[in-house]
Amino acid sequence: MGSALYYNRKRKVEFLLRRGADPSACNPEGSTPLSVARDRDEEVQDLVEVFLGLCDDIHGGMVRIDARDSKDETPLPLALSRGHRNLVNWLLRRGANPNLPNEGRDTALHIICNKEEEAYELAEVFFETNEEKRQPVRIDSRNVCGHTPLHRALIFFFWIRQSGSPFGRRLDA
């Protein structure tokens, strides 16, 4: 089913779901349908809306929003790393846990704090949606290096300041 999602084949996705395909199953590479969908840069919002809508209609919403792939990642941090604000909003509204750590114990907030270009916009969507859903966010969780999201943000800022921005501009204090 993942390749049908990847290539935006909505009719095939519906066909497979109606015939009992597991919306949370991993492919041989260890990716779930939602983690495959997050790889799409174009039309990702529409595709995920269709997929989750079909899962609601056919499977009674039985897709595991926090299903882990072979790299121990869930769809939320993957969507954050790609800068998909709409998908982040959707996943949180559907019950994605904002505090689940990955293999390196990075949480979604660690991922946000490691970004430069869209970090503020992602943080805004992340915190607003979690506040609306009354989902607590652990802002001081530590990864395997002992860093909190604040540490990551400061480390990233000073790295950019010293080495120059990968986006072609320097940050000066």
N, CA and C atoms as an extended XYZ file, in Angstrom:
519
Properties=species:S:1:pos:R:3:atomname:S:1:resname:S:1:resid:I:1 pbc="F F F"
N         0.821       -1.189        0.000 N   MET     1
C         0.000        0.000        0.000 CA  MET     1
C         0.866        1.253        0.000 C   MET     1
N         2.059        1.177        0.569 N   GLY     2
C         2.922        2.338        0.636 CA  GLY     2
C         3.232        2.930       -0.725 C   GLY     2
N         3.493        2.094       -1.736 N   SER     3
C         3.809        2.647       -3.051 CA  SER     3
C         2.591        3.317       -3.671 C   SER     3
N         1.399        2.793       -3.414 N   ALA     4
C         0.185        3.459       -3.903 CA  ALA     4
C         0.056        4.840       -3.279 C   ALA     4
N         0.382        4.965       -2.003 N   LEU     5
C         0.353        6.275       -1.346 CA  LEU     5
C         1.440        7.170       -1.913 C   LEU     5
N         2.628        6.613       -2.089 N   TYR     6
C         3.756        7.411       -2.552 CA  TYR     6
C         3.460        8.029       -3.908 C   TYR     6
N         2.846        7.276       -4.787 N   TYR     7
C         2.574        7.783       -6.125 CA  TYR     7
C         1.190        8.424       -6.229 C   TYR     7
N         0.576        8.707       -5.091 N   ASN     8
C        -0.675        9.453       -5.022 CA  ASN     8
C        -1.793        8.759       -5.807 C   ASN     8
N        -1.912        7.487       -5.649 N   ARG     9
C        -2.942        6.713       -6.339 CA  ARG     9
C        -4.100        6.460       -5.382 C   ARG     9
N        -4.939        7.467       -5.248 N   LYS    10
C        -6.012        7.436       -4.253 CA  LYS    10
C        -6.984        6.277       -4.489 C   LYS    10
N        -7.300        5.999       -5.725 N   ARG    11
C        -8.245        4.919       -6.007 CA  ARG    11
C        -7.674        3.566       -5.606 C   ARG    11
N        -6.376        3.378       -5.826 N   LYS    12
C        -5.746        2.117       -5.427 CA  LYS    12
C        -5.705        1.997       -3.908 C   LYS    12
N        -5.420        3.113       -3.239 N   VAL    13
C        -5.402        3.098       -1.776 CA  VAL    13
C        -6.779        2.700       -1.260 C   VAL    13
N        -7.821        3.308       -1.796 N   GLU    14
C        -9.179        2.969       -1.371 CA  GLU    14
C        -9.489        1.497       -1.654 C   GLU    14
N        -9.122        1.024       -2.840 N   PHE    15
C        -9.336       -0.372       -3.206 CA  PHE    15
C        -8.674       -1.312       -2.200 C   PHE    15
N        -7.414       -1.038       -1.878 N   LEU    16
C        -6.670       -1.895       -0.955 CA  LEU    16
C        -7.244       -1.847        0.461 C   LEU    16
N        -7.591       -0.659        0.931 N   LEU    17
C        -8.172       -0.540        2.272 CA  LEU    17
C        -9.513       -1.260        2.363 C   LEU    17
N       -10.321       -1.139        1.333 N   ARG    18
C       -11.641       -1.800        1.339 CA  ARG    18
C       -11.519       -3.325        1.300 C   ARG    18
N       -10.387       -3.817        0.858 N   ARG    19
C       -10.171       -5.262        0.803 CA  ARG    19
C        -9.320       -5.773        1.959 C   ARG    19
N        -9.167       -4.941        2.986 N   GLY    20
C        -8.560       -5.421        4.220 CA  GLY    20
C        -7.100       -5.098        4.438 C   GLY    20
N        -6.502       -4.258        3.600 N   ALA    21
C        -5.089       -3.900        3.815 CA  ALA    21
C        -4.939       -3.224        5.173 C   ALA    21
N        -3.874       -3.561        5.871 N   ASP    22
C        -3.588       -2.987        7.185 CA  ASP    22
C        -2.981       -1.595        7.003 C   ASP    22
N        -3.669       -0.526        7.454 N   PRO    23
C        -3.165        0.828        7.242 CA  PRO    23
C        -1.936        1.174        8.089 C   PRO    23
N        -1.512        0.274        8.955 N   SER    24
C        -0.343        0.537        9.805 CA  SER    24
C         0.818       -0.416        9.527 C   SER    24
N         0.657       -1.304        8.546 N   ALA    25
C         1.687       -2.310        8.273 CA  ALA    25
C         2.937       -1.675        7.665 C   ALA    25
N         4.092       -2.265        7.963 N   CYS    26
C         5.366       -1.812        7.401 CA  CYS    26
C         5.660       -2.544        6.103 C   CYS    26
N         6.308       -1.855        5.162 N   ASN    27
C         6.770       -2.497        3.936 CA  ASN    27
C         8.117       -3.173        4.209 C   ASN    27
N         8.740       -3.839        3.215 N   PRO    28
C        10.021       -4.520        3.465 CA  PRO    28
C        11.140       -3.590        3.948 C   PRO    28
N        11.054       -2.296        3.620 N   GLU    29
C        12.056       -1.342        4.090 CA  GLU    29
C        11.746       -0.839        5.491 C   GLU    29
N        10.615       -1.253        6.044 N   GLY    30
C        10.254       -0.857        7.398 CA  GLY    30
C         9.474        0.439        7.497 C   GLY    30
N         8.948        0.935        6.382 N   SER    31
C         8.170        2.174        6.389 CA  SER    31
C         6.678        1.879        6.471 C   SER    31
N         5.971        2.682        7.256 N   THR    32
C         4.509        2.579        7.322 CA  THR    32
C         3.920        3.433        6.200 C   THR    32
N         2.636        3.238        5.862 N   PRO    33
C         2.024        4.103        4.839 CA  PRO    33
C         2.137        5.594        5.171 C   PRO    33
N         1.973        5.960        6.437 N   LEU    34
C         2.102        7.382        6.783 CA  LEU    34
C         3.537        7.874        6.644 C   LEU    34
N         4.521        7.030        6.934 N   SER    35
C         5.905        7.482        6.772 CA  SER    35
C         6.278        7.561        5.303 C   SER    35
N         5.665        6.741        4.453 N   VAL    36
C         5.880        6.857        3.010 CA  VAL    36
C         5.228        8.138        2.506 C   VAL    36
N         4.022        8.432        2.989 N   ALA    37
C         3.303        9.630        2.552 CA  ALA    37
C         4.057       10.896        2.917 C   ALA    37
N         4.755       10.909        4.027 N   ARG    38
C         5.467       12.122        4.426 CA  ARG    38
C         6.645       12.411        3.516 C   ARG    38
N         7.094       11.427        2.730 N   ASP    39
C         8.182       11.659        1.796 CA  ASP    39
C         7.758       12.515        0.611 C   ASP    39
N         6.473       12.585        0.371 N   ARG    40
C         5.969       13.363       -0.753 CA  ARG    40
C         5.992       14.843       -0.409 C   ARG    40
N         6.652       15.641       -1.215 N   ASP    41
C         6.691       17.076       -0.978 CA  ASP    41
C         5.451       17.767       -1.533 C   ASP    41
N         4.873       17.221       -2.595 N   GLU    42
C         3.720       17.833       -3.227 CA  GLU    42
C         2.464       17.061       -2.834 C   GLU    42
N         1.409       17.788       -2.619 N   GLU    43
C         0.084       17.235       -2.362 CA  GLU    43
C         0.030       16.339       -1.128 C   GLU    43
N         0.971       16.472       -0.204 N   VAL    44
C         0.998       15.593        0.960 CA  VAL    44
C        -0.238       15.779        1.827 C   VAL    44
N        -0.698       17.008        1.988 N   GLN    45
C        -1.876       17.266        2.815 CA  GLN    45
C        -3.094       16.532        2.262 C   GLN    45
N        -3.358       16.693        0.981 N   ASP    46
C        -4.519       16.058        0.358 CA  ASP    46
C        -4.421       14.543        0.458 C   ASP    46
N        -3.250       14.015        0.208 N   LEU    47
C        -3.037       12.572        0.240 CA  LEU    47
C        -3.290       11.997        1.636 C   LEU    47
N        -2.764       12.651        2.659 N   VAL    48
C        -2.945       12.162        4.022 CA  VAL    48
C        -4.403       12.312        4.459 C   VAL    48
N        -5.044       13.410        4.065 N   GLU    49
C        -6.466       13.578        4.385 CA  GLU    49
C        -7.288       12.452        3.779 C   GLU    49
N        -7.034       12.126        2.531 N   VAL    50
C        -7.755       11.031        1.866 CA  VAL    50
C        -7.471        9.717        2.581 C   VAL    50
N        -6.201        9.440        2.863 N   PHE    51
C        -5.817        8.197        3.519 CA  PHE    51
C        -6.499        8.054        4.883 C   PHE    51
N        -6.393        9.098        5.714 N   LEU    52
C        -6.986        9.023        7.051 CA  LEU    52
C        -8.515        8.999        6.985 C   LEU    52
N        -9.095        9.720        6.034 N   GLY    53
C       -10.544        9.678        5.849 CA  GLY    53
C       -11.012        8.280        5.470 C   GLY    53
N       -10.283        7.639        4.566 N   LEU    54
C       -10.615        6.263        4.181 CA  LEU    54
C       -10.439        5.312        5.355 C   LEU    54
N        -9.398        5.518        6.131 N   CYS    55
C        -9.190        4.671        7.312 CA  CYS    55
C       -10.357        4.832        8.288 C   CYS    55
N       -10.848        6.060        8.447 N   ASP    56
C       -12.013        6.292        9.310 CA  ASP    56
C       -13.229        5.552        8.775 C   ASP    56
N       -13.488        5.718        7.481 N   ASP    57
C       -14.674        5.121        6.865 CA  ASP    57
C       -14.625        3.595        6.847 C   ASP    57
N       -13.479        3.063        6.504 N   ILE    58
C       -13.366        1.621        6.272 CA  ILE    58
C       -12.955        0.857        7.520 C   ILE    58
N       -12.021        1.389        8.255 N   HIS    59
C       -11.457        0.676        9.408 CA  HIS    59
C       -11.830        1.312       10.737 C   HIS    59
N       -12.746        2.260       10.723 N   GLY    60
C       -13.149        2.909       11.963 CA  GLY    60
C       -12.016        3.675       12.625 C   GLY    60
N       -11.103        4.252       11.818 N   GLY    61
C        -9.999        5.045       12.358 CA  GLY    61
C        -8.902        4.209       12.969 C   GLY    61
N        -8.755        2.976       12.541 N   MET    62
C        -7.828        2.054       13.184 CA  MET    62
C        -6.372        2.172       12.708 C   MET    62
N        -6.014        3.271       12.094 N   VAL    63
C        -4.614        3.462       11.720 CA  VAL    63
C        -3.848        3.899       12.970 C   VAL    63
N        -2.697        3.296       13.162 N   ARG    64
C        -1.856        3.672       14.313 CA  ARG    64
C        -1.033        4.895       13.923 C   ARG    64
N        -1.416        6.048       14.443 N   ILE    65
C        -0.747        7.306       14.107 CA  ILE    65
C         0.714        7.274       14.552 C   ILE    65
N         1.005        6.585       15.629 N   ASP    66
C         2.366        6.537       16.163 CA  ASP    66
C         3.098        5.247       15.811 C   ASP    66
N         2.706        4.602       14.713 N   ALA    67
C         3.402        3.377       14.296 CA  ALA    67
C         4.849        3.718       13.950 C   ALA    67
N         5.768        2.911       14.444 N   ARG    68
C         7.201        3.155       14.218 CA  ARG    68
C         7.678        2.413       12.979 C   ARG    68
N         8.604        3.051       12.270 N   ASP    69
C         9.209        2.391       11.128 CA  ASP    69
C        10.480        1.660       11.579 C   ASP    69
N        11.231        1.120       10.641 N   SER    70
C        12.421        0.338       10.989 CA  SER    70
C        13.528        1.180       11.627 C   SER    70
N        13.442        2.496       11.488 N   LYS    71
C        14.437        3.386       12.111 CA  LYS    71
C        13.927        3.940       13.432 C   LYS    71
N        12.835        3.352       13.942 N   ASP    72
C        12.240        3.730       15.224 CA  ASP    72
C        11.641        5.135       15.191 C   ASP    72
N        11.289        5.618       14.000 N   GLU    73
C        10.680        6.941       13.839 CA  GLU    73
C         9.168        6.787       13.697 C   GLU    73
N         8.460        7.776       14.207 N   THR    74
C         7.011        7.855       14.004 CA  THR    74
C         6.750        8.944       12.964 C   THR    74
N         5.559        9.007       12.395 N   PRO    75
C         5.283       10.011       11.357 CA  PRO    75
C         5.452       11.465       11.806 C   PRO    75
N         5.183       11.795       13.077 N   LEU    76
C         5.264       13.187       13.509 CA  LEU    76
C         6.668       13.780       13.352 C   LEU    76
N         7.721       13.183       13.926 N   PRO    77
C         9.045       13.786       13.729 CA  PRO    77
C         9.494       13.767       12.267 C   PRO    77
N         9.039       12.781       11.520 N   LEU    78
C         9.386       12.736       10.098 CA  LEU    78
C         8.742       13.910        9.361 C   LEU    78
N         7.478       14.205        9.675 N   ALA    79
C         6.795       15.353        9.063 CA  ALA    79
C         7.473       16.656        9.481 C   ALA    79
N         7.890       16.746       10.735 N   LEU    80
C         8.586       17.942       11.213 CA  LEU    80
C         9.916       18.127       10.483 C   LEU    80
N        10.653       17.042       10.304 N   SER    81
C        11.955       17.150        9.645 CA  SER    81
C        11.818       17.606        8.198 C   SER    81
N        10.679       17.320        7.578 N   ARG    82
C        10.417       17.752        6.205 CA  ARG    82
C         9.742       19.121        6.127 C   ARG    82
N         9.349       19.660        7.283 N   GLY    83
C         8.710       20.975        7.298 CA  GLY    83
C         7.254       20.979        6.872 C   GLY    83
N         6.585       19.837        6.967 N   HIS    84
C         5.174       19.723        6.564 CA  HIS    84
C         4.257       20.184        7.698 C   HIS    84
N         4.024       21.495        7.779 N   ARG    85
C         3.213       22.050        8.872 CA  ARG    85
C         1.797       21.494        8.887 C   ARG    85
N         1.168       21.384        7.722 N   ASN    86
C        -0.211       20.874        7.684 CA  ASN    86
C        -0.280       19.430        8.154 C   ASN    86
N         0.683       18.637        7.752 N   LEU    87
C         0.715       17.243        8.182 CA  LEU    87
C         0.967       17.142        9.684 C   LEU    87
N         1.835       17.996       10.218 N   VAL    88
C         2.080       18.034       11.666 CA  VAL    88
C         0.771       18.319       12.396 C   VAL    88
N         0.046       19.316       11.927 N   ASN    89
C        -1.238       19.673       12.515 CA  ASN    89
C        -2.198       18.487       12.474 C   ASN    89
N        -2.302       17.852       11.311 N   TRP    90
C        -3.191       16.704       11.148 CA  TRP    90
C        -2.814       15.565       12.100 C   TRP    90
N        -1.542       15.231       12.149 N   LEU    91
C        -1.105       14.111       12.986 CA  LEU    91
C        -1.401       14.374       14.460 C   LEU    91
N        -1.124       15.597       14.908 N   LEU    92
C        -1.403       15.933       16.309 CA  LEU    92
C        -2.900       15.890       16.588 C   LEU    92
N        -3.697       16.388       15.674 N   ARG    93
C        -5.158       16.351       15.859 CA  ARG    93
C        -5.692       14.921       15.875 C   ARG    93
N        -4.991       14.024       15.187 N   ARG    94
C        -5.415       12.614       15.145 CA  ARG    94
C        -4.846       11.811       16.307 C   ARG    94
N        -4.109       12.468       17.211 N   GLY    95
C        -3.649       11.775       18.407 CA  GLY    95
C        -2.190       11.411       18.449 C   GLY    95
N        -1.374       11.929       17.531 N   ALA    96
C         0.060       11.643       17.587 CA  ALA    96
C         0.625       12.142       18.916 C   ALA    96
N         1.472       11.334       19.515 N   ASN    97
C         2.077       11.673       20.794 CA  ASN    97
C         3.279       12.596       20.549 C   ASN    97
N         3.227       13.861       21.041 N   PRO    98
C         4.321       14.790       20.781 CA  PRO    98
C         5.588       14.491       21.578 C   PRO    98
N         5.518       13.548       22.495 N   ASN    99
C         6.653       13.279       23.387 CA  ASN    99
C         7.374       11.965       23.113 C   ASN    99
N         6.943       11.214       22.114 N   LEU   100
C         7.591        9.933       21.836 CA  LEU   100
C         9.009       10.157       21.317 C   LEU   100
N         9.989        9.551       21.945 N   PRO   101
C        11.365        9.704       21.463 CA  PRO   101
C        11.684        8.694       20.361 C   PRO   101
N        12.680        9.045       19.541 N   ASN   102
C        13.176        8.095       18.550 CA  ASN   102
C        14.322        7.292       19.166 C   ASN   102
N        15.060        6.597       18.339 N   GLU   103
C        16.153        5.750       18.811 CA  GLU   103
C        17.202        6.543       19.599 C   GLU   103
N        17.450        7.795       19.190 N   GLY   104
C        18.408        8.647       19.887 CA  GLY   104
C        17.773        9.463       21.006 C   GLY   104
N        16.528        9.112       21.336 N   ARG   105
C        15.714        9.766       22.360 CA  ARG   105
C        15.411       11.228       22.030 C   ARG   105
N        15.514       11.605       20.747 N   ASP   106
C        15.057       12.926       20.324 CA  ASP   106
C        13.537       12.898       20.234 C   ASP   106
N        12.914       13.949       20.744 N   THR   107
C        11.463       14.099       20.625 CA  THR   107
C        11.169       15.036       19.458 C   THR   107
N         9.887       15.225       19.185 N   ALA   108
C         9.483       16.158       18.124 CA  ALA   108
C        10.063       17.545       18.372 C   ALA   108
N        10.104       17.966       19.611 N   LEU   109
C        10.623       19.289       19.932 CA  LEU   109
C        12.131       19.390       19.662 C   LEU   109
N        12.875       18.315       19.882 N   HIS   110
C        14.295       18.301       19.514 CA  HIS   110
C        14.444       18.537       17.999 C   HIS   110
N        13.580       17.883       17.218 N   ILE   111
C        13.637       18.010       15.758 CA  ILE   111
C        13.387       19.464       15.347 C   ILE   111
N        12.368       20.081       15.941 N   ILE   112
C        12.051       21.476       15.629 CA  ILE   112
C        13.237       22.373       15.943 C   ILE   112
N        13.852       22.154       17.084 N   CYS   113
C        14.962       23.019       17.525 CA  CYS   113
C        16.237       22.809       16.729 C   CYS   113
N        16.260       21.805       15.887 N   ASN   114
C        17.422       21.542       15.042 CA  ASN   114
C        17.246       22.136       13.649 C   ASN   114
N        16.182       22.872       13.432 N   LYS   115
C        15.906       23.436       12.115 CA  LYS   115
C        16.186       24.930       12.115 C   LYS   115
N        16.446       25.471       10.936 N   GLU   116
C        16.675       26.908       10.830 CA  GLU   116
C        15.524       27.587       10.109 C   GLU   116
N        15.284       27.209        8.892 N   GLU   117
C        14.367       27.949        8.039 CA  GLU   117
C        12.948       28.052        8.586 C   GLU   117
N        12.316       26.930        8.874 N   GLU   118
C        10.906       26.982        9.262 CA  GLU   118
C        10.678       26.632       10.727 C   GLU   118
N        11.681       26.764       11.555 N   ALA   119
C        11.569       26.355       12.960 CA  ALA   119
C        10.463       27.106       13.693 C   ALA   119
N        10.384       28.407       13.511 N   TYR   120
C         9.370       29.181       14.225 CA  TYR   120
C         7.965       28.750       13.809 C   TYR   120
N         7.731       28.612       12.514 N   GLU   121
C         6.409       28.223       12.019 CA  GLU   121
C         6.025       26.822       12.501 C   GLU   121
N         6.986       25.902       12.482 N   LEU   122
C         6.723       24.550       12.966 CA  LEU   122
C         6.421       24.555       14.460 C   LEU   122
N         7.197       25.316       15.223 N   ALA   123
C         6.975       25.403       16.672 CA  ALA   123
C         5.600       26.000       16.968 C   ALA   123
N         5.217       26.991       16.199 N   GLU   124
C         3.918       27.626       16.394 CA  GLU   124
C         2.779       26.627       16.177 C   GLU   124
N         2.816       25.903       15.068 N   VAL   125
C         1.793       24.886       14.784 CA  VAL   125
C         1.828       23.807       15.862 C   VAL   125
N         3.020       23.359       16.215 N   PHE   126
C         3.197       22.295       17.194 CA  PHE   126
C         2.586       22.672       18.545 C   PHE   126
N         2.962       23.831       19.066 N   PHE   127
C         2.462       24.230       20.388 CA  PHE   127
C         0.987       24.617       20.368 C   PHE   127
N         0.543       25.320       19.331 N   GLU   128
C        -0.874       25.697       19.257 CA  GLU   128
C        -1.776       24.470       19.177 C   GLU   128
N        -1.402       23.517       18.336 N   THR   129
C        -2.229       22.306       18.185 CA  THR   129
C        -2.234       21.490       19.465 C   THR   129
N        -1.069       21.340       20.089 N   ASN   130
C        -1.020       20.597       21.346 CA  ASN   130
C        -1.821       21.298       22.436 C   ASN   130
N        -1.792       22.614       22.455 N   GLU   131
C        -2.575       23.361       23.445 CA  GLU   131
C        -4.070       23.165       23.209 C   GLU   131
N        -4.491       23.240       21.941 N   GLU   132
C        -5.905       23.019       21.615 CA  GLU   132
C        -6.356       21.619       22.017 C   GLU   132
N        -5.504       20.640       21.808 N   LYS   133
C        -5.825       19.248       22.138 CA  LYS   133
C        -5.594       18.933       23.618 C   LYS   133
N        -5.037       19.898       24.343 N   ARG   134
C        -4.684       19.722       25.756 CA  ARG   134
C        -3.727       18.548       25.960 C   ARG   134
N        -2.790       18.456       25.023 N   GLN   135
C        -1.741       17.439       25.107 CA  GLN   135
C        -0.501       18.087       25.710 C   GLN   135
N        -0.022       17.605       26.832 N   PRO   136
C         1.187       18.196       27.406 CA  PRO   136
C         2.421       17.880       26.560 C   PRO   136
N         3.319       18.834       26.496 N   VAL   137
C         4.583       18.669       25.780 CA  VAL   137
C         5.704       18.758       26.804 C   VAL   137
N         6.534       17.732       26.857 N   ARG   138
C         7.686       17.744       27.762 CA  ARG   138
C         8.802       18.550       27.106 C   ARG   138
N         9.027       19.753       27.610 N   ILE   139
C        10.015       20.624       26.970 CA  ILE   139
C        11.437       20.386       27.465 C   ILE   139
N        11.583       19.623       28.536 N   ASP   140
C        12.920       19.383       29.089 CA  ASP   140
C        13.379       17.930       28.950 C   ASP   140
N        12.807       17.182       28.016 N   SER   141
C        13.255       15.799       27.855 CA  SER   141
C        14.675       15.794       27.287 C   SER   141
N        15.438       14.794       27.678 N   ARG   142
C        16.843       14.707       27.269 CA  ARG   142
C        17.038       13.565       26.272 C   ARG   142
N        17.864       13.828       25.262 N   ASN   143
C        18.196       12.777       24.305 CA  ASN   143
C        19.390       11.974       24.828 C   ASN   143
N        19.921       11.055       24.020 N   VAL   144
C        21.019       10.194       24.485 CA  VAL   144
C        22.283       10.983       24.802 C   VAL   144
N        22.437       12.168       24.237 N   CYS   145
C        23.593       13.024       24.540 CA  CYS   145
C        23.355       13.879       25.774 C   CYS   145
N        22.146       13.794       26.347 N   GLY   146
C        21.816       14.594       27.512 CA  GLY   146
C        21.295       15.983       27.175 C   GLY   146
N        21.058       16.248       25.887 N   HIS   147
C        20.597       17.572       25.458 CA  HIS   147
C        19.076       17.681       25.522 C   HIS   147
N        18.614       18.812       26.035 N   THR   148
C        17.198       19.155       25.961 CA  THR   148
C        16.972       19.872       24.630 C   THR   148
N        15.714       20.099       24.242 N   PRO   149
C        15.481       20.886       23.024 CA  PRO   149
C        16.137       22.269       23.080 C   PRO   149
N        16.156       22.902       24.249 N   LEU   150
C        16.813       24.210       24.376 CA  LEU   150
C        18.306       24.101       24.078 C   LEU   150
N        18.956       23.063       24.596 N   HIS   151
C        20.371       22.845       24.284 CA  HIS   151
C        20.564       22.725       22.773 C   HIS   151
N        19.700       21.925       22.135 N   ARG   152
C        19.812       21.715       20.689 CA  ARG   152
C        19.660       23.021       19.928 C   ARG   152
N        18.698       23.858       20.341 N   ALA   153
C        18.478       25.135       19.666 CA  ALA   153
C        19.717       26.023       19.792 C   ALA   153
N        20.295       26.084       20.979 N   LEU   154
C        21.478       26.922       21.195 CA  LEU   154
C        22.697       26.370       20.459 C   LEU   154
N        22.883       25.067       20.504 N   ILE   155
C        23.999       24.447       19.785 CA  ILE   155
C        23.877       24.746       18.291 C   ILE   155
N        22.674       24.585       17.746 N   PHE   156
C        22.443       24.823       16.327 CA  PHE   156
C        22.702       26.293       15.987 C   PHE   156
N        22.220       27.203       16.838 N   PHE   157
C        22.431       28.633       16.610 CA  PHE   157
C        23.914       28.961       16.572 C   PHE   157
N        24.682       28.484       17.539 N   PHE   158
C        26.106       28.809       17.583 CA  PHE   158
C        26.876       28.130       16.456 C   PHE   158
N        26.451       26.944       16.051 N   TRP   159
C        27.074       26.280       14.907 CA  TRP   159
C        26.853       27.106       13.648 C   TRP   159
N        25.643       27.584       13.420 N   ILE   160
C        25.323       28.409       12.258 CA  ILE   160
C        26.119       29.715       12.318 C   ILE   160
N        26.193       30.300       13.487 N   ARG   161
C        26.891       31.578       13.651 CA  ARG   161
C        28.379       31.443       13.332 C   ARG   161
N        28.964       30.323       13.746 N   GLN   162
C        30.401       30.127       13.515 CA  GLN   162
C        30.712       29.676       12.101 C   GLN   162
N        29.917       28.762       11.586 N   SER   163
C        30.272       28.160       10.306 CA  SER   163
C        29.545       28.776        9.126 C   SER   163
N        28.564       29.599        9.384 N   GLY   164
C        27.776       30.161        8.290 CA  GLY   164
C        26.567       29.292        8.038 C   GLY   164
N        25.535       29.911        7.618 N   SER   165
C        24.286       29.217        7.386 CA  SER   165
C        24.356       28.334        6.163 C   SER   165
N        23.796       27.132        6.242 N   PRO   166
C        23.720       26.293        5.046 CA  PRO   166
C        22.759       26.881        4.007 C   PRO   166
N        22.039       27.947        4.388 N   PHE   167
C        21.070       28.564        3.498 CA  PHE   167
C        21.624       29.846        2.872 C   PHE   167
N        22.950       30.057        2.968 N   GLY   168
C        23.586       31.133        2.253 CA  GLY   168
C        23.641       32.472        2.971 C   GLY   168
N        23.339       32.530        4.240 N   ARG   169
C        23.480       33.792        4.949 CA  ARG   169
C        24.050       33.517        6.341 C   ARG   169
N        24.754       34.498        6.858 N   ARG   170
C        25.337       34.346        8.198 CA  ARG   170
C        24.417       35.012        9.202 C   ARG   170
N        24.397       34.460       10.398 N   LEU   171
C        23.628       35.045       11.482 CA  LEU   171
C        24.583       35.816       12.382 C   LEU   171
N        24.327       37.070       12.582 N   ASP   172
C        25.182       37.886       13.438 CA  ASP   172
C        24.393       38.327       14.664 C   ASP   172
N        25.052       38.330       15.808 N   ALA   173
C        24.388       38.736       17.039 CA  ALA   173
C        24.353       40.242       17.153 C   ALA   173
